[in-house]
């Protein structure tokens, strides 16, 4: 809330929960529910979930510059194109009929860790 200069009421409105939910979490009456945490992470994707839940690491995740991101399966670097164009034209043939833009890519590793990428 301090980083975004939000009041408790503004935070509640922004993430779509009742104002009393934020108040109860802030004063220690209730622990945040999984839905509450999910809404925080969806609204503020730069928040590090590990920091939010476990208190470990940095509050904000570092974003890799788009051109330096590396992918497996024959995609070696991110060109200065939209993510949708890249995925549609790649050998992976991930196609979509939707006009929606990609907001976030999550890579899940076999050691149960993950990494988020946010296209610009």
N, CA, C and O atoms as a Tinker XYZ file with bonds, in Angstrom:
   480  protein
     1  N      0.828000   -1.184000    0.000000    73     2
     2  CA     0.000000    0.000000    0.000000    64     1     3
     3  C      0.876000    1.251000    0.000000    63     2     4     5
     4  O      0.562000    2.232000   -0.674000    81     3
     5  N      1.982000    1.215000    0.762000    73     3     6
     6  CA     2.878000    2.372000    0.804000    64     5     7
     7  C      3.510000    2.622000   -0.552000    63     6     8     9
     8  O      3.576000    3.767000   -0.998000    81     7
     9  N      3.977000    1.571000   -1.218000    73     7    10
    10  CA     4.642000    1.718000   -2.517000    64     9    11
    11  C      3.697000    2.325000   -3.545000    63    10    12    13
    12  O      4.107000    3.166000   -4.345000    81    11
    13  N      2.439000    1.907000   -3.528000    73    11    14
    14  CA     1.447000    2.403000   -4.491000    64    13    15
    15  C      0.689000    3.622000   -3.978000    63    14    16    17
    16  O     -0.170000    4.160000   -4.677000    81    15
    17  N      1.006000    4.060000   -2.753000    73    15    18
    18  CA     0.322000    5.203000   -2.127000    64    17    19
    19  C     -1.186000    4.994000   -2.100000    63    18    20    21
    20  O     -1.957000    5.865000   -2.504000    81    19
    21  N     -1.591000    3.819000   -1.614000    73    19    22
    22  CA    -3.009000    3.487000   -1.539000    64    21    23
    23  C     -3.479000    3.436000   -0.093000    63    22    24    25
    24  O     -2.753000    2.989000    0.794000    81    23
    25  N     -4.698000    3.897000    0.130000    73    23    26
    26  CA    -5.328000    3.697000    1.431000    64    25    27
    27  C     -5.913000    2.289000    1.448000    63    26    28    29
    28  O     -5.989000    1.629000    0.412000    81    27
    29  N     -6.320000    1.841000    2.614000    73    27    30
    30  CA    -6.935000    0.517000    2.723000    64    29    31
    31  C     -8.189000    0.437000    1.852000    63    30    32    33
    32  O     -8.424000   -0.574000    1.191000    81    31
    33  N     -8.984000    1.488000    1.851000    73    31    34
    34  CA   -10.214000    1.503000    1.050000    64    33    35
    35  C     -9.888000    1.462000   -0.440000    63    34    36    37
    36  O    -10.564000    0.764000   -1.197000    81    35
    37  N     -8.868000    2.195000   -0.871000    73    35    38
    38  CA    -8.473000    2.191000   -2.280000    64    37    39
    39  C     -7.958000    0.819000   -2.704000    63    38    40    41
    40  O     -8.254000    0.347000   -3.801000    81    39
    41  N     -7.183000    0.183000   -1.823000    73    39    42
    42  CA    -6.686000   -1.158000   -2.121000    64    41    43
    43  C     -7.850000   -2.130000   -2.278000    63    42    44    45
    44  O     -7.882000   -2.914000   -3.227000    81    43
    45  N     -8.795000   -2.083000   -1.360000    73    43    46
    46  CA    -9.953000   -2.973000   -1.422000    64    45    47
    47  C    -10.710000   -2.784000   -2.738000    63    46    48    49
    48  O    -11.064000   -3.759000   -3.402000    81    47
    49  N    -10.952000   -1.542000   -3.106000    73    47    50
    50  CA   -11.658000   -1.259000   -4.351000    64    49    51
    51  C    -10.863000   -1.742000   -5.562000    63    50    52    53
    52  O    -11.429000   -2.298000   -6.503000    81    51
    53  N     -9.567000   -1.529000   -5.531000    73    51    54
    54  CA    -8.711000   -1.887000   -6.661000    64    53    55
    55  C     -8.656000   -3.398000   -6.874000    63    54    56    57
    56  O     -8.683000   -3.855000   -8.016000    81    55
    57  N     -8.579000   -4.187000   -5.790000    73    55    58
    58  CA    -8.477000   -5.647000   -5.946000    64    57    59
    59  C     -9.842000   -6.330000   -5.934000    63    58    60    61
    60  O     -9.942000   -7.528000   -6.201000    81    59
    61  N    -10.876000   -5.580000   -5.630000    73    59    62
    62  CA   -12.232000   -6.132000   -5.702000    64    61    63
    63  C    -12.649000   -6.955000   -4.504000    63    62    64    65
    64  O    -13.288000   -7.997000   -4.652000    81    63
    65  N    -12.289000   -6.490000   -3.310000    73    63    66
    66  CA   -12.742000   -7.150000   -2.086000    64    65    67
    67  C    -13.442000   -6.118000   -1.217000    63    66    68    69
    68  O    -13.339000   -4.914000   -1.452000    81    67
    69  N    -14.146000   -6.603000   -0.220000    73    67    70
    70  CA   -14.808000   -5.683000    0.689000    64    69    71
    71  C    -13.760000   -4.928000    1.498000    63    70    72    73
    72  O    -12.707000   -5.469000    1.837000    81    71
    73  N    -14.062000   -3.692000    1.795000    73    71    74
    74  CA   -13.119000   -2.869000    2.562000    64    73    75
    75  C    -12.822000   -3.473000    3.920000    63    74    76    77
    76  O    -11.707000   -3.348000    4.427000    81    75
    77  N    -13.803000   -4.122000    4.509000    73    75    78
    78  CA   -13.583000   -4.752000    5.823000    64    77    79
    79  C    -12.560000   -5.888000    5.723000    63    78    80    81
    80  O    -11.837000   -6.149000    6.684000    81    79
    81  N    -12.491000   -6.569000    4.565000    73    79    82
    82  CA   -11.495000   -7.636000    4.396000    64    81    83
    83  C    -10.083000   -7.085000    4.547000    63    82    84    85
    84  O     -9.249000   -7.670000    5.237000    81    83
    85  N     -9.823000   -5.957000    3.896000    73    83    86
    86  CA    -8.494000   -5.341000    3.986000    64    85    87
    87  C     -8.238000   -4.888000    5.418000    63    86    88    89
    88  O     -7.153000   -5.113000    5.955000    81    87
    89  N     -9.210000   -4.262000    6.027000    73    87    90
    90  CA    -9.071000   -3.794000    7.400000    64    89    91
    91  C     -8.754000   -4.949000    8.347000    63    90    92    93
    92  O     -7.873000   -4.829000    9.199000    81    91
    93  N     -9.462000   -6.059000    8.203000    73    91    94
    94  CA    -9.249000   -7.212000    9.086000    64    93    95
    95  C     -7.864000   -7.829000    8.886000    63    94    96    97
    96  O     -7.238000   -8.279000    9.846000    81    95
    97  N     -7.395000   -7.850000    7.658000    73    95    98
    98  CA    -6.046000   -8.378000    7.396000    64    97    99
    99  C     -5.001000   -7.434000    7.993000    63    98   100   101
   100  O     -4.040000   -7.884000    8.616000    81    99
   101  N     -5.186000   -6.137000    7.804000    73    99   102
   102  CA    -4.210000   -5.165000    8.294000    64   101   103
   103  C     -4.113000   -5.135000    9.813000    63   102   104   105
   104  O     -3.025000   -4.963000   10.364000    81   103
   105  N     -5.249000   -5.301000   10.493000    73   103   106
   106  CA    -5.195000   -5.248000   11.954000    64   105   107
   107  C     -4.939000   -6.610000   12.592000    63   106   108   109
   108  O     -4.924000   -6.731000   13.817000    81   107
   109  N     -4.739000   -7.638000   11.761000    73   107   110
   110  CA    -4.388000   -8.956000   12.275000    64   109   111
   111  C     -5.559000   -9.807000   12.724000    63   110   112   113
   112  O     -5.367000  -10.906000   13.244000    81   111
   113  N     -6.756000   -9.314000   12.529000    73   111   114
   114  CA    -7.932000  -10.093000   12.933000    64   113   115
   115  C     -8.066000  -11.359000   12.095000    63   114   116   117
   116  O     -8.391000  -12.424000   12.619000    81   115
   117  N     -7.812000  -11.241000   10.778000    73   115   118
   118  CA    -7.885000  -12.392000    9.863000    64   117   119
   119  C     -6.596000  -12.490000    9.068000    63   118   120   121
   120  O     -5.940000  -11.487000    8.786000    81   119
   121  N     -6.249000  -13.712000    8.714000    73   119   122
   122  CA    -5.190000  -13.922000    7.733000    64   121   123
   123  C     -5.809000  -13.757000    6.352000    63   122   124   125
   124  O     -6.995000  -14.029000    6.170000    81   123
   125  N     -5.020000  -13.315000    5.380000    73   123   126
   126  CA    -5.597000  -13.177000    4.036000    64   125   127
   127  C     -5.947000  -14.542000    3.460000    63   126   128   129
   128  O     -5.183000  -15.497000    3.603000    81   127
   129  N     -7.095000  -14.630000    2.812000    73   127   130
   130  CA    -7.510000  -15.884000    2.179000    64   129   131
   131  C     -6.726000  -16.077000    0.888000    63   130   132   133
   132  O     -6.069000  -15.155000    0.406000    81   131
   133  N     -6.798000  -17.267000    0.343000    73   131   134
   134  CA    -6.130000  -17.526000   -0.939000    64   133   135
   135  C     -6.739000  -16.659000   -2.039000    63   134   136   137
   136  O     -6.028000  -16.221000   -2.943000    81   135
   137  N     -8.028000  -16.410000   -1.973000    73   135   138
   138  CA    -8.689000  -15.553000   -2.969000    64   137   139
   139  C     -8.162000  -14.121000   -2.841000    63   138   140   141
   140  O     -7.920000  -13.458000   -3.849000    81   139
   141  N     -7.988000  -13.653000   -1.629000    73   139   142
   142  CA    -7.454000  -12.311000   -1.374000    64   141   143
   143  C     -6.042000  -12.190000   -1.966000    63   142   144   145
   144  O     -5.735000  -11.217000   -2.655000    81   143
   145  N     -5.196000  -13.177000   -1.693000    73   143   146
   146  CA    -3.824000  -13.175000   -2.209000    64   145   147
   147  C     -3.831000  -13.254000   -3.733000    63   146   148   149
   148  O     -3.062000  -12.561000   -4.399000    81   147
   149  N     -4.701000  -14.097000   -4.280000    73   147   150
   150  CA    -4.801000  -14.217000   -5.740000    64   149   151
   151  C     -5.179000  -12.877000   -6.369000    63   150   152   153
   152  O     -4.608000  -12.484000   -7.386000    81   151
   153  N     -6.134000  -12.182000   -5.769000    73   151   154
   154  CA    -6.555000  -10.886000   -6.307000    64   153   155
   155  C     -5.428000   -9.859000   -6.214000    63   154   156   157
   156  O     -5.262000   -9.039000   -7.118000    81   155
   157  N     -4.656000   -9.897000   -5.133000    73   155   158
   158  CA    -3.504000   -9.003000   -5.018000    64   157   159
   159  C     -2.504000   -9.264000   -6.138000    63   158   160   161
   160  O     -2.014000   -8.333000   -6.777000    81   159
   161  N     -2.206000  -10.550000   -6.369000    73   159   162
   162  CA    -1.212000  -10.906000   -7.385000    64   161   163
   163  C     -1.712000  -10.618000   -8.798000    63   162   164   165
   164  O     -0.922000  -10.260000   -9.672000    81   163
   165  N     -3.002000  -10.768000   -9.028000    73   163   166
   166  CA    -3.554000  -10.449000  -10.345000    64   165   167
   167  C     -3.538000   -8.944000  -10.592000    63   166   168   169
   168  O     -3.251000   -8.499000  -11.704000    81   167
   169  N     -3.838000   -8.176000   -9.583000    73   167   170
   170  CA    -3.889000   -6.729000   -9.714000    64   169   171
   171  C     -2.487000   -6.121000   -9.759000    63   170   172   173
   172  O     -2.252000   -5.134000  -10.455000    81   171
   173  N     -1.572000   -6.715000   -9.018000    73   171   174
   174  CA    -0.200000   -6.212000   -8.940000    64   173   175
   175  C      0.767000   -7.327000   -9.331000    63   174   176   177
   176  O      1.410000   -7.916000   -8.463000    81   175
   177  N      0.878000   -7.624000  -10.623000    73   175   178
   178  CA     1.699000   -8.760000  -11.064000    64   177   179
   179  C      3.186000   -8.595000  -10.760000    63   178   180   181
   180  O      3.938000   -9.567000  -10.821000    81   179
   181  N      3.612000   -7.390000  -10.438000    73   179   182
   182  CA     5.015000   -7.181000  -10.101000    64   181   183
   183  C      5.351000   -7.651000   -8.685000    63   182   184   185
   184  O      6.525000   -7.752000   -8.327000    81   183
   185  N      4.324000   -7.938000   -7.879000    73   183   186
   186  CA     4.540000   -8.467000   -6.532000    64   185   187
   187  C      5.092000   -9.883000   -6.611000    63   186   188   189
   188  O      4.612000  -10.699000   -7.397000    81   187
   189  N      6.081000  -10.167000   -5.812000    73   187   190
   190  CA     6.647000  -11.509000   -5.745000    64   189   191
   191  C      5.777000  -12.334000   -4.787000    63   190   192   193
   192  O      5.666000  -12.004000   -3.606000    81   191
   193  N      5.172000  -13.389000   -5.292000    73   191   194
   194  CA     4.277000  -14.225000   -4.481000    64   193   195
   195  C      5.018000  -14.833000   -3.295000    63   194   196   197
   196  O      4.451000  -14.953000   -2.209000    81   195
   197  N      6.268000  -15.216000   -3.488000    73   195   198
   198  CA     7.051000  -15.808000   -2.397000    64   197   199
   199  C      7.234000  -14.793000   -1.267000    63   198   200   201
   200  O      7.134000  -15.143000   -0.091000    81   199
   201  N      7.501000  -13.545000   -1.623000    73   199   202
   202  CA     7.629000  -12.501000   -0.614000    64   201   203
   203  C      6.294000  -12.282000    0.091000    63   202   204   205
   204  O      6.243000  -12.158000    1.315000    81   203
   205  N      5.223000  -12.234000   -0.685000    73   203   206
   206  CA     3.906000  -11.964000   -0.123000    64   205   207
   207  C      3.466000  -13.055000    0.851000    63   206   208   209
   208  O      2.923000  -12.763000    1.916000    81   207
   209  N      3.702000  -14.300000    0.483000    73   207   210
   210  CA     3.212000  -15.424000    1.295000    64   209   211
   211  C      4.202000  -15.822000    2.395000    63   210   212   213
   212  O      3.801000  -16.070000    3.532000    81   211
   213  N      5.492000  -15.881000    2.057000    73   211   214
   214  CA     6.491000  -16.387000    3.000000    64   213   215
   215  C      7.372000  -15.308000    3.618000    63   214   216   217
   216  O      8.080000  -15.561000    4.592000    81   215
   217  N      7.326000  -14.107000    3.050000    73   215   218
   218  CA     8.186000  -13.048000    3.553000    64   217   219
   219  C      9.636000  -13.203000    3.132000    63   218   220   221
   220  O     10.523000  -12.613000    3.749000    81   219
   221  N      9.891000  -13.987000    2.091000    73   219   222
   222  CA    11.253000  -14.235000    1.619000    64   221   223
   223  C     11.517000  -13.469000    0.329000    63   222   224   225
   224  O     10.618000  -13.292000   -0.493000    81   223
   225  N     12.754000  -13.017000    0.159000    73   223   226
   226  CA    13.142000  -12.345000   -1.073000    64   225   227
   227  C     12.701000  -10.892000   -1.104000    63   226   228   229
   228  O     12.442000  -10.280000   -0.067000    81   227
   229  N     12.623000  -10.363000   -2.290000    73   227   230
   230  CA    12.260000   -8.963000   -2.503000    64   229   231
   231  C     10.765000   -8.830000   -2.757000    63   230   232   233
   232  O     10.136000   -9.749000   -3.280000    81   231
   233  N     10.204000   -7.700000   -2.390000    73   231   234
   234  CA     8.773000   -7.473000   -2.580000    64   233   235
   235  C      8.403000   -7.445000   -4.061000    63   234   236   237
   236  O      7.395000   -8.026000   -4.463000    81   235
   237  N      9.216000   -6.772000   -4.869000    73   235   238
   238  CA     8.916000   -6.634000   -6.289000    64   237   239
   239  C      9.863000   -7.506000   -7.095000    63   238   240   241
   240  O     11.062000   -7.570000   -6.821000    81   239
   241  N      9.295000   -8.181000   -8.102000    73   239   242
   242  CA    10.103000   -9.022000   -8.968000    64   241   243
   243  C     10.818000   -8.147000   -9.981000    63   242   244   245
   244  O     10.300000   -7.122000  -10.424000    81   243
   245  N     12.011000   -8.574000  -10.332000    73   243   246
   246  CA    12.729000   -7.897000  -11.399000    64   245   247
   247  C     12.196000   -8.413000  -12.717000    63   246   248   249
   248  O     11.980000   -9.614000  -12.881000    81   247
   249  N     11.985000   -7.519000  -13.646000    73   247   250
   250  CA    11.550000   -7.932000  -14.975000    64   249   251
   251  C     12.766000   -8.014000  -15.873000    63   250   252   253
   252  O     13.596000   -7.105000  -15.911000    81   251
   253  N     12.857000   -9.122000  -16.595000    73   251   254
   254  CA    13.920000   -9.271000  -17.575000    64   253   255
   255  C     13.561000   -8.412000  -18.781000    63   254   256   257
   256  O     12.400000   -8.389000  -19.191000    81   255
   257  N     14.526000   -7.709000  -19.355000    73   255   258
   258  CA    14.218000   -6.994000  -20.591000    64   257   259
   259  C     13.749000   -7.982000  -21.653000    63   258   260   261
   260  O     14.272000   -9.093000  -21.746000    81   259
   261  N     12.773000   -7.583000  -22.445000    73   259   262
   262  CA    12.148000   -8.494000  -23.382000    64   261   263
   263  C     13.139000   -9.141000  -24.331000    63   262   264   265
   264  O     13.035000  -10.340000  -24.591000    81   263
   265  N     14.097000   -8.390000  -24.856000    73   263   266
   266  CA    14.993000   -8.948000  -25.841000    64   265   267
   267  C     15.975000   -9.947000  -25.239000    63   266   268   269
   268  O     16.617000  -10.686000  -25.985000    81   267
   269  N     16.112000   -9.995000  -23.920000    73   267   270
   270  CA    17.051000  -10.922000  -23.295000    64   269   271
   271  C     16.405000  -12.214000  -22.817000    63   270   272   273
   272  O     17.108000  -13.111000  -22.350000    81   271
   273  N     15.094000  -12.333000  -22.920000    73   271   274
   274  CA    14.425000  -13.534000  -22.443000    64   273   275
   275  C     14.766000  -14.716000  -23.328000    63   274   276   277
   276  O     14.820000  -14.594000  -24.552000    81   275
   277  N     14.993000  -15.853000  -22.707000    73   275   278
   278  CA    15.338000  -17.072000  -23.429000    64   277   279
   279  C     14.236000  -18.103000  -23.216000    63   278   280   281
   280  O     13.700000  -18.241000  -22.116000    81   279
   281  N     13.907000  -18.823000  -24.282000    73   279   282
   282  CA    12.903000  -19.866000  -24.216000    64   281   283
   283  C     13.457000  -21.125000  -24.855000    63   282   284   285
   284  O     14.365000  -21.070000  -25.685000    81   283
   285  N     12.902000  -22.253000  -24.461000    73   283   286
   286  CA    13.271000  -23.509000  -25.083000    64   285   287
   287  C     12.351000  -23.754000  -26.275000    63   286   288   289
   288  O     11.564000  -22.878000  -26.631000    81   287
   289  N     12.434000  -24.914000  -26.888000    73   287   290
   290  CA    11.591000  -25.295000  -28.022000    64   289   291
   291  C     11.780000  -24.377000  -29.228000    63   290   292   293
   292  O     10.814000  -23.945000  -29.855000    81   291
   293  N     13.044000  -24.089000  -29.538000    73   291   294
   294  CA    13.419000  -23.355000  -30.745000    64   293   295
   295  C     13.095000  -21.870000  -30.728000    63   294   296   297
   296  O     13.266000  -21.206000  -31.751000    81   295
   297  N     12.644000  -21.332000  -29.628000    73   295   298
   298  CA    12.479000  -19.880000  -29.529000    64   297   299
   299  C     13.646000  -19.420000  -28.670000    63   298   300   301
   300  O     13.682000  -19.708000  -27.474000    81   299
   301  N     14.604000  -18.707000  -29.263000    73   299   302
   302  CA    15.818000  -18.382000  -28.532000    64   301   303
   303  C     15.851000  -16.967000  -27.989000    63   302   304   305
   304  O     16.544000  -16.718000  -27.002000    81   303
   305  N     15.145000  -16.045000  -28.580000    73   303   306
   306  CA    15.114000  -14.705000  -28.036000    64   305   307
   307  C     13.822000  -14.010000  -28.430000    63   306   308   309
   308  O     13.134000  -14.419000  -29.366000    81   307
   309  N     13.517000  -12.973000  -27.710000    73   307   310
   310  CA    12.282000  -12.244000  -27.938000    64   309   311
   311  C     12.549000  -11.105000  -28.910000    63   310   312   313
   312  O     13.260000  -10.166000  -28.551000    81   311
   313  N     12.016000  -11.144000  -30.114000    73   311   314
   314  CA    12.183000  -10.023000  -31.027000    64   313   315
   315  C     11.287000   -8.872000  -30.604000    63   314   316   317
   316  O     10.480000   -9.014000  -29.685000    81   315
   317  N     11.422000   -7.758000  -31.254000    73   315   318
   318  CA    10.616000   -6.592000  -30.935000    64   317   319
   319  C      9.244000   -6.688000  -31.608000    63   318   320   321
   320  O      8.805000   -5.740000  -32.258000    81   319
   321  N      8.579000   -7.810000  -31.456000    73   319   322
   322  CA     7.234000   -8.032000  -31.990000    64   321   323
   323  C      6.323000   -8.309000  -30.813000    63   322   324   325
   324  O      6.777000   -8.445000  -29.677000    81   323
   325  N      5.045000   -8.390000  -31.092000    73   323   326
   326  CA     4.129000   -8.735000  -30.017000    64   325   327
   327  C      4.304000  -10.205000  -29.678000    63   326   328   329
   328  O      4.699000  -11.008000  -30.523000    81   327
   329  N      4.007000  -10.546000  -28.437000    73   327   330
   330  CA     4.100000  -11.937000  -28.000000    64   329   331
   331  C      3.151000  -12.812000  -28.816000    63   330   332   333
   332  O      3.483000  -13.953000  -29.138000    81   331
   333  N      1.984000  -12.292000  -29.148000    73   331   334
   334  CA     1.015000  -13.062000  -29.920000    64   333   335
   335  C      1.575000  -13.429000  -31.278000    63   334   336   337
   336  O      1.438000  -14.572000  -31.714000    81   335
   337  N      2.219000  -12.461000  -31.971000    73   335   338
   338  CA     2.834000  -12.752000  -33.274000    64   337   339
   339  C      3.894000  -13.825000  -33.140000    63   338   340   341
   340  O      3.967000  -14.736000  -33.965000    81   339
   341  N      4.714000  -13.725000  -32.111000    73   339   342
   342  CA     5.792000  -14.685000  -31.920000    64   341   343
   343  C      5.241000  -16.087000  -31.714000    63   342   344   345
   344  O      5.706000  -17.036000  -32.345000    81   343
   345  N      4.257000  -16.222000  -30.839000    73   343   346
   346  CA     3.717000  -17.543000  -30.546000    64   345   347
   347  C      2.978000  -18.122000  -31.741000    63   346   348   349
   348  O      3.049000  -19.325000  -31.989000    81   347
   349  N      2.274000  -17.286000  -32.478000    73   347   350
   350  CA     1.523000  -17.766000  -33.625000    64   349   351
   351  C      2.449000  -18.236000  -34.739000    63   350   352   353
   352  O      2.143000  -19.212000  -35.424000    81   351
   353  N      3.578000  -17.554000  -34.931000    73   351   354
   354  CA     4.464000  -17.865000  -36.046000    64   353   355
   355  C      5.595000  -18.815000  -35.672000    63   354   356   357
   356  O      6.407000  -19.175000  -36.524000    81   355
   357  N      5.657000  -19.223000  -34.411000    73   355   358
   358  CA     6.745000  -20.104000  -34.002000    64   357   359
   359  C      6.483000  -21.535000  -34.458000    63   358   360   361
   360  O      5.379000  -21.870000  -34.889000    81   359
   361  N      7.497000  -22.362000  -34.358000    73   359   362
   362  CA     7.342000  -23.770000  -34.706000    64   361   363
   363  C      6.399000  -24.474000  -33.749000    63   362   364   365
   364  O      5.887000  -25.550000  -34.060000    81   363
   365  N      6.167000  -23.880000  -32.593000    73   363   366
   366  CA     5.256000  -24.484000  -31.626000    64   365   367
   367  C      3.809000  -24.422000  -32.083000    63   366   368   369
   368  O      2.971000  -25.171000  -31.581000    81   367
   369  N      3.508000  -23.565000  -33.003000    73   367   370
   370  CA     2.170000  -23.426000  -33.585000    64   369   371
   371  C      1.104000  -23.183000  -32.519000    63   370   372   373
   372  O      0.024000  -23.772000  -32.566000    81   371
   373  N      1.409000  -22.332000  -31.580000    73   371   374
   374  CA     0.408000  -21.948000  -30.597000    64   373   375
   375  C     -0.403000  -20.842000  -31.240000    63   374   376   377
   376  O      0.060000  -19.706000  -31.343000    81   375
   377  N     -1.596000  -21.163000  -31.668000    73   375   378
   378  CA    -2.413000  -20.199000  -32.376000    64   377   379
   379  C     -3.649000  -19.877000  -31.560000    63   378   380   381
   380  O     -4.134000  -20.690000  -30.773000    81   379
   381  N     -4.132000  -18.698000  -31.766000    73   379   382
   382  CA    -5.343000  -18.283000  -31.075000    64   381   383
   383  C     -6.217000  -17.508000  -32.049000    63   382   384   385
   384  O     -5.718000  -16.734000  -32.866000    81   383
   385  N     -7.500000  -17.718000  -31.956000    73   383   386
   386  CA    -8.453000  -16.950000  -32.755000    64   385   387
   387  C     -8.904000  -15.713000  -31.998000    63   386   388   389
   388  O     -9.708000  -14.927000  -32.500000    81   387
   389  N     -8.394000  -15.547000  -30.808000    73   387   390
   390  CA    -8.809000  -14.456000  -29.949000    64   389   391
   391  C     -8.014000  -13.191000  -30.252000    63   390   392   393
   392  O     -6.813000  -13.267000  -30.511000    81   391
   393  N     -8.658000  -12.043000  -30.224000    73   391   394
   394  CA    -7.937000  -10.788000  -30.422000    64   393   395
   395  C     -7.233000  -10.318000  -29.152000    63   394   396   397
   396  O     -6.673000   -9.223000  -29.126000    81   395
   397  N     -7.256000  -11.124000  -28.113000    73   395   398
   398  CA    -6.664000  -10.736000  -26.836000    64   397   399
   399  C     -5.148000  -10.692000  -26.931000    63   398   400   401
   400  O     -4.536000  -11.443000  -27.690000    81   399
   401  N     -4.549000   -9.796000  -26.144000    73   399   402
   402  CA    -3.102000   -9.700000  -26.060000    64   401   403
   403  C     -2.607000  -10.504000  -24.871000    63   402   404   405
   404  O     -3.324000  -10.664000  -23.883000    81   403
   405  N     -1.397000  -11.002000  -24.960000    73   403   406
   406  CA    -0.805000  -11.753000  -23.860000    64   405   407
   407  C     -0.343000  -10.767000  -22.804000    63   406   408   409
   408  O      0.375000   -9.816000  -23.112000    81   407
   409  N     -0.746000  -10.984000  -21.565000    73   407   410
   410  CA    -0.431000  -10.095000  -20.461000    64   409   411
   411  C      0.717000  -10.638000  -19.618000    63   410   412   413
   412  O      1.494000   -9.873000  -19.048000    81   411
   413  N      0.817000  -11.968000  -19.543000    73   411   414
   414  CA     1.782000  -12.586000  -18.640000    64   413   415
   415  C      2.100000  -13.982000  -19.127000    63   414   416   417
   416  O      1.217000  -14.697000  -19.599000    81   415
   417  N      3.359000  -14.372000  -19.014000    73   415   418
   418  CA     3.773000  -15.734000  -19.316000    64   417   419
   419  C      4.413000  -16.289000  -18.055000    63   418   420   421
   420  O      5.288000  -15.656000  -17.464000    81   419
   421  N      3.977000  -17.468000  -17.647000    73   419   422
   422  CA     4.534000  -18.113000  -16.467000    64   421   423
   423  C      5.222000  -19.392000  -16.922000    63   422   424   425
   424  O      4.620000  -20.231000  -17.593000    81   423
   425  N      6.490000  -19.532000  -16.549000    73   423   426
   426  CA     7.230000  -20.747000  -16.865000    64   425   427
   427  C      7.351000  -21.546000  -15.576000    63   426   428   429
   428  O      7.877000  -21.056000  -14.576000    81   427
   429  N      6.863000  -22.771000  -15.609000    73   427   430
   430  CA     6.915000  -23.650000  -14.445000    64   429   431
   431  C      8.073000  -24.622000  -14.605000    63   430   432   433
   432  O      8.183000  -25.289000  -15.634000    81   431
   433  N      8.933000  -24.709000  -13.605000    73   431   434
   434  CA    10.084000  -25.601000  -13.642000    64   433   435
   435  C      9.778000  -26.886000  -12.868000    63   434   436   437
   436  O      8.895000  -26.910000  -12.011000    81   435
   437  N     10.512000  -27.941000  -13.180000    73   435   438
   438  CA    10.242000  -29.228000  -12.543000    64   437   439
   439  C     10.615000  -29.250000  -11.066000    63   438   440   441
   440  O     10.239000  -30.189000  -10.364000    81   439
   441  N     11.343000  -28.245000  -10.565000    73   439   442
   442  CA    11.658000  -28.187000   -9.135000    64   441   443
   443  C     10.593000  -27.407000   -8.352000    63   442   444   445
   444  O     10.815000  -27.002000   -7.211000    81   443
   445  N      9.433000  -27.205000   -8.991000    73   443   446
   446  CA     8.270000  -26.541000   -8.388000    64   445   447
   447  C      8.453000  -25.031000   -8.224000    63   446   448   449
   448  O      7.709000  -24.405000   -7.469000    81   447
   449  N      9.425000  -24.437000   -8.912000    73   447   450
   450  CA     9.562000  -22.995000   -8.920000    64   449   451
   451  C      8.971000  -22.469000  -10.220000    63   450   452   453
   452  O      8.653000  -23.239000  -11.126000    81   451
   453  N      8.830000  -21.168000  -10.301000    73   451   454
   454  CA     8.283000  -20.574000  -11.510000    64   453   455
   455  C      8.930000  -19.228000  -11.761000    63   454   456   457
   456  O      9.593000  -18.670000  -10.887000    81   455
   457  N      8.732000  -18.714000  -12.963000    73   455   458
   458  CA     9.222000  -17.390000  -13.322000    64   457   459
   459  C      8.167000  -16.713000  -14.177000    63   458   460   461
   460  O      7.617000  -17.317000  -15.097000    81   459
   461  N      7.895000  -15.471000  -13.871000    73   459   462
   462  CA     6.918000  -14.668000  -14.608000    64   461   463
   463  C      7.624000  -13.758000  -15.588000    63   462   464   465
   464  O      8.680000  -13.203000  -15.285000    81   463
   465  N      7.040000  -13.606000  -16.760000    73   463   466
   466  CA     7.497000  -12.637000  -17.745000    64   465   467
   467  C      6.306000  -11.785000  -18.134000    63   466   468   469
   468  O      5.202000  -12.294000  -18.330000    81   467
   469  N      6.535000  -10.490000  -18.244000    73   467   470
   470  CA     5.471000   -9.550000  -18.572000    64   469   471
   471  C      5.851000   -8.815000  -19.846000    63   470   472   473
   472  O      6.732000   -7.955000  -19.818000    81   471
   473  N      5.204000   -9.134000  -20.970000    73   471   474
   474  CA     5.502000   -8.442000  -22.224000    64   473   475
   475  C      5.197000   -6.955000  -22.086000    63   474   476   477
   476  O      4.258000   -6.563000  -21.393000    81   475
   477  N      5.983000   -6.151000  -22.740000    73   475   478
   478  CA     5.744000   -4.700000  -22.673000    64   477   479
   479  C      4.668000   -4.288000  -23.649000    63   478   480
   480  O      4.331000   -3.108000  -23.734000    81   479
